[in-house]
Amino acid sequence: MEMVKYLSRMDLFNGLSEEELVQLNHVTPLETRNKGTVVASPHMEPKVLYIVKSGKVRLYKLTEEGKELTLDILGAGHLFGEMTSFHAGAAMFAVTMEDSVICEMEGWQFRKIISEKPDLALKYIELVTTRLKEVEELLGYMAYGSVRQRLLFLFRKLVAKFPSGTQRMQDWIPLEIELTHQELASMAGSIRETVTPIINQLVSEGVLRKEGARKPYSIHKGRLEAALADCK
């Protein structure tokens, strides 16, 4: 019943009856994936819908140079899998950024559900459209922006998706996700040696701050937006 309650709180499945949620629960087995586990790739069966129950998952593709280009970071309640097939045929990878609990649904099962529930299909289309807009904006920054712009855009995306609700000091927003310079470099399509000086500069400018070596970043939202505006 815990999974049924969880599904009922998701925007996509809101409105389904308890009986329908119970049926959905039977076809969405839970699996715990350790940090660094590849959940989906072009070499794996693509017709599966994944629902993140807890943890973080990074979606990325490989550039022509073989670098990882992050397209999205997903947290609890987000979907991926079938949805990634809408990304203009991009070969997508999904890897856990921390220990995560993920439920899976076969593509035909999900298509059957949305074919019987028009409202659910419309919600799904809205989610796909929003995801496509986010990816298009990201690809624009990656194609034409400097590494600094990419990092600023990435932090803005992280602030929007993973803000901490427990602590807000003035305009500072602590992230719920901890990232190393190497992880940030991979997500920005760059290398650590390039990213580290930029991160240090953003700290000195008061855009970022960190309370300790093993603590996540806090971001000053106003200064972040101003820094992004200055890059344009």
N, C-alpha and C positions, 0 to 999 in steps of 0.2 A: 504493500500500500504506500510505502514511502516513495517509490518510483512513480506511482500514479499521481500523488500529490505534486511531485516535481514536474511531471509533464503538464499538469493542469495549470501551473504557474507560467509556463512558456507562452509567449505571444502566439506562436504558430498553432499550438494545440488548445488555446483558450477557447471555450465554447463547446468542446466535445463533452458528451455525457460521461458519467463515471463508468458505465458499461463499455463505452468505446475506448476510454483510457485504459481500462483493464485489459481489453483485447490488444491495444497498442503495447502495453507493458509486456505481454507474452512474446512479442516479436522484436523486442529491443533488449537483448541480453547485455548485462553490464560486464565490462572488463577493466581491470586496473592495469594501466600502462606506466612503466617506470620512466623517469626523465630520460630524454634522448631516444625514445622508441619511435621508429618510423611507423606511423599508423597507416599511411596511404602513400602510394607512389605510382608512377606510370607502369611499373612492372607488377602491380597488384590489381586484383579485380576492382574496377572502378565503380561498378553499379551498386554502391552501398551508401547509405546515408548515415553519417555519424552525428551523435549529439553529445556535446561535452557536458557532463554532469558536474565535474569539478576539475580544477587544474587549468593549464594553459596549453594551447596548441598553436604552432606556427605553420602557416602555409607559405610555401616558397616555390620558385622555379629556378632552374639553372640558366645563367646567361651563356652567350656564345663563348665567353672566356672561362666558363666553368665555375663562376662565382654564384653563390646563393643570393637570390633576390627575393626578399620577403614581400609577399602580397597582402598578408593579413595575419593578425594575432587574435585568437579566439579564446574566450573564457566560458564560464558556466552558462549554459543556456543557448550557446551558439551552435550552428549546424555547419557541416561541410561534407564533401563527398560528391553526391549527385550535383550539388550546386556548383562545384568547381568545373563541371563540364561546360558551363556557360562562359568561361573565361577564354573565349576565342581560341579554343583548342590548345591552350597552354598545358604543358606537361607538369602537373602539380605534385608536390610532395607535402606531406603533413607529418610533423615531428613534435613530440611532447616537450615542452620547455620545463616541466616539473612533473612530479608524479601526478597522474591524472586518471579519473574514472570516466570512461567513455562507453556509451551504449550504441549499438549498431542496428541498422535496419536494412534489409535487402531492398534494392531499388524497386523491384516489381511490387513489393508490399506497400511502399510509400506511394507509388503511382496509383495503386488501387485505392488507397485511402483518399488521396486528393481528387480522384475521379468521382468518388462518391460524395465528396464534401466540397462543393464549389467555393464556399467561403474560405476553406483551408487552402485551396489552390490559389485564391487571390492573395492571401497572406504570404504564401510561398513566393509568388511572383514579386510582391513588394520587397521581400527580403533579398531576392536575387537582384532586383533593380538597384537597391541600395548598395549591395556588395559590388556590383559592377561600377557604380559611380565612384566608390572609394578606391577601387583598383585603378580606374582610369586616372584619377587625381594623383595617385601614388606613382603610376608609370610616367606621368608628366614630370613630376619632380625628379624621378630617376633618370629620365632621358635628357632633361635640360637644366636641372638644378645642380648646384655645387654640393659637395659632401656636407657642408654646413647646413644648407637648405634641407637636404634629405634627413639629417639628424633632427632638425627642428620640427619638420613635418612628422617624423616618427614619434617624437616625444608628445606632440599635440595629439596624435592618434592614440597613444598610450594613456594620456590623461583622460581622454574621452571614454575609453573602454575600461580602464582599470583604476579609477580614482579610489582613494581610501575614504571611507565614510566615517572613520573614527577620529580623524584629526585634521582640522583645517585652521591654520594659523595665518590670518590675514589673507593674502592671495596665494599662499603656498599650498600645493596639493601633493601629498605623498602618494607614490605609486604603490600598488599592491604586488608588483612584480619586480624581482631583482635581476639586473642584467649586467654582465661584464662588458668591458670594452670590446672584447673579441665578438661577443654576441651582438652588440650594437653595430659593429663593423659589418658582420655578415648580413644583418638586417638592412643595412643601408647600402649594400652592394659595394663595400669598400674594404680596406684592410685596417688592422688595429693600429699600425704605425701612423696612419693618416687620421684616424678617428680620435686617438688619445689627446693630441694637442688641442683639437677642437672642443672636446669635452672639458678639458682644463680651462679653456678660454670661456666657455659658457658658465663654468663655475665662478670664474673671476668676474664675469659680467653680472652675476647674480641671477642668472636664468635657472641654474641648477644648484642644488646643494645636496650633500650627503652627510649623515650624522655619524657614520662609521663605515669601515671597510666592508662589512657584511650586511650593510643596510641598503634598502632600495633608495633611489633618488627621490627628492622632492623637487617639484617644478613650480616656478613662479609664473602663473598663467599669463598675467598681464605683460611681463617682460618677454615671455615666449612669443606672444602674438606680435609684440613690437619688433622683435628680432626677425621674425618671419616677414613682416611687412618691409623691413629695411633691405631684405634680400631681393625683393622683387624689382 
